[in-house]
Amino acid sequence: MNKTIYFVFNVQNKVKMKKHLLKILNLGLVLISIPAITLAENPNDKNESNMKEFKTTEFPALPYAYDALEPYIDARTMEIHYDRHHRAYFNNFVAAIKGTALENSSIEKIFSEVSKAGDAVRNNGGGFYNHVIFWENLGKGTSKPSAALAEAINQTFGSFEKFRETFSNAAKTRFGSGWAWLYLTADKKLAVGSTPNQDNPLMDVSPVKGIPLLTIDVWEHAYYLKYQNKRADYVEAFWNVVNWDEVNRRYAEAVK
């Protein structure tokens, strides 16, 4: 991504945009304020870590351009979602663990005992990690489930179509804000479920537990600018941009 896009706003438009975003986006607890909106630098031009090399102290670069998933996910939503929401979760998570024993712990270790860590770690750590998985799950025109994953899907759900319906229903019916997941249970079985807010299957507080393979963000900030209150339309559009290469990789690692 070599292009840098610029938006020029006058002071009045900055104030209007700030108020508009605060009104329509479900910011959760982590975004206390939003500065006057300017378009972020190209995310891959920043000195940030690669998402597959997950680190709790480095904000990972988005693996594609903001407009890479058009028309299914629009560029403006991607920019705000990644550079405002995701970055805020990361910053607040780093602040929450700084100077504590958790500062040198793996994210898996933190989540396994997150009930003891407090809401700031739970909410912001989850928001940070969940979005990393979400971005990696997305990509345009990429592959399909591997033979091994396809077989496991058929064994568990009966068919890919039934799996897609089950996953979509979990996303559409998650009350309020949260995530839907395809995950691998402790006994190496596929399962679908959803979590509230920024919880995920790695957390000891989660209603579903396992290794995340595929996820969709159903917080309103993930889709409201394009789809407004039509979450179901957003969920259906999601299937056009699933990066099955990454899901296959996660599944192969998880079943080892």
N, C-alpha and C positions, 0 to 999 in steps of 0.2 A: 504494500500500500504506500505509494509514493506521493499521492496527492494530499495536500493539506487544504481543508475547506474552511472558508472564513464566512462568518456571519457578522454583519455590522448592525448593531442596534443603537438607537439613540437612547438617552437616559430614560425617557418616558416609556419606551418599549421594554426596557430592562425591568422596570418596576411592574409593568403589566404582566410580563411573562412570568416573573417571580410569583406574583399573586395567583396567576392562573395555575401554575404548576403546583403550588401549595394546596390549591383547592381540589384539583382533580386527581392528583397522584396520591396513592396510599403509601405514605412515607414510612410508616411504622415508627418505632421508638428511636431509631438511630439518626434520623435527619432532623436535627433541631432547627437548622436554618439552611437556606440555599443562597449562595451569593448571586449577584447579577449574572444572568446566563450568558456565557460565551461558549462557542463550540470548542470542545477539547482538541488538543493536538491529535494527530494520527496516533492511535494507541500503540502501534508497532514501532513508532519512532522513539518511544520512551524507554528509559533504562529499567525495564521490568523483567521479571523472570518468566520463563516459559511455563505454561499451565501444567504440563505433565511433570515438571519438576516442582511439585508442590512444596512451598515453604510458608511458614506462618509469619515470616517477617518481610516478605517481598510481595508487592502487588503484581499479579501476573498480567501480561499483555493480552489484549483481545486477539484471538488467532485469525482474525479476518477483518476486512473493512466494515465500517458501520452500515454500508448499503449492500453488503454481500448477500443478505438474506431477503432482499426485496423480491417480489412484492409481499411476501408472507409476513415478514417483520420489517417495519420501516426504519430508515436510517436514524431519524430523530429519536425514536424510542430506544434504539440500540445505544445511541450516544448518551442519553440521559440515564438509561438503565445501568450501563457499564460505568461511565465516568462519574456519575453522581451517587447512585444508590450503592452499587457494588463497592466503589472506592470508600464510601462512608462506613460501610460495614467493616471493611478491612482496617481503616484508621481507628475506629472505635474498639475493634477487637485487639489490635496491637496495644492500644492505651490500657485496655482492661487487664491484660496479662503482664504488662511491663512491671518489672521488679518483683514478680511473684514466681513461685516454683513452676508455674505453667509456661513461663517464658521459654524454657528449654525443652518442653514436652512436644511430642508429635501431636498432630491434630486428632489422630485416632485415640490417643491416650486421653487427651482433654475431653473428647466427646464421651468416652467410656465412663467418665466420672463427672459429667457436666452438671449433674444435679447438685454437686457440692461446690460448684464454681461460681454460682451466682448468675443473675439474669443478664448482666452485661456480656459475660463470656458466652453464655448460651445463645442469646439473640444475635450478637454481632459475629461470633465465631461461626454460627450456623449460616448467617447471611453471607459471610465471606466464602466459606467452603461450598455451599450449595450453588452459588453462582459460578464458581470455577467449573463444577461438574456440568452445569447448564450450558455454559459457553462451549465447552468441549463436545457436548452432545449435539451441537448444531453445525450444519454445513450443507451447502447446496449441491444436490445431485450426487450424493456419495453412497455408493454401494447398496448393500442389503444385509439382512442378518446372515451371519456365517452358517455353514451347514450344521455346526454343533449347536449354535444358539437357536437356529430354526427348529432343530429337533427337540430341544428343551422346551421351546415355546409350544410346539405342537403337543408334547407330552403333558404339559401343565395346563394349557388353556384349550386344547383341541384343535386350534388353527391360529394362524397369524391374525386373521380377521377378528376372531374372538378375543385374542390378546389385545388388539388395538381397541376394541370396544370396551374391554374391562379397564384398560389404562385411561382411556378418554373419559369414561364415566367417573373414575376416581378423581380426575382433574376437574371435571365439570361440577361435581357434587361436593367438593371440598368447601365447607362453609367458611366464609370470610377469606382470609389470606392464608396461603400455604403452598404446598408442593405435592405433586403426584410422583410416584416412584415405581420403577421396575427394579427389584433388588434380589440378591441371592441370600437365602436364609442360611443359618448355621449348618443345616443338613444338606446344603448344596442344591436346594430347590428354588426355582423361580417363584416370585410372588409379586403382587401389585398392591399398593396401598397409598395412603396419603398422610401427610403430617401437617400440623398447624404452624402458622407463623414461620420461623426459620429452623424448626426442628428437622432432623433427618434420621435415617435408619441406623446410623452409627451411635446415636445418643442413647444413654441409659434411660432417658425420660421418654423416648419415642414410643408411640403405640405400635409401630412396626419396626422390626430390627433385622439388619443384615447388611450386605455390601451393596452400595448404590451402583446401578448399571446405567439407568436412563432416568432422567427427570424432566419435569416441566414446571416452570415458575408460574403460579396462578395468582400472585399478587397483582393488583390492578395496574401498578406501574409497569408491568411487563407487557401490557397490551392496550391500555386505555386510550392512548392518543390515536391509534388506528381503529380499534374495534369497540371503543367505548364500553358499554356494559355487556357486550356480546361475547362473553367468555367462551361459549361453545364454538363460535366461529374461529376464535384464536386457537383453540385446542385442535380443531380440524386442520387449520393451516399449518400447525406445528409439524404434522406428519410429512409435509413436503420438504422439510429442512432437517430431518434427523440424520445425524452423522453416524451411520451404522458401523463404519470402520472403527470409530472410537468405542461404541457400545460393544462390538465384538472383542476389541482388545481388553476391555474391562472384564468381560465375561470370561475370556481365556485366562486372565490373571486370577480371577476370583475362584475358579474351580480347581486350581492347582492344589 
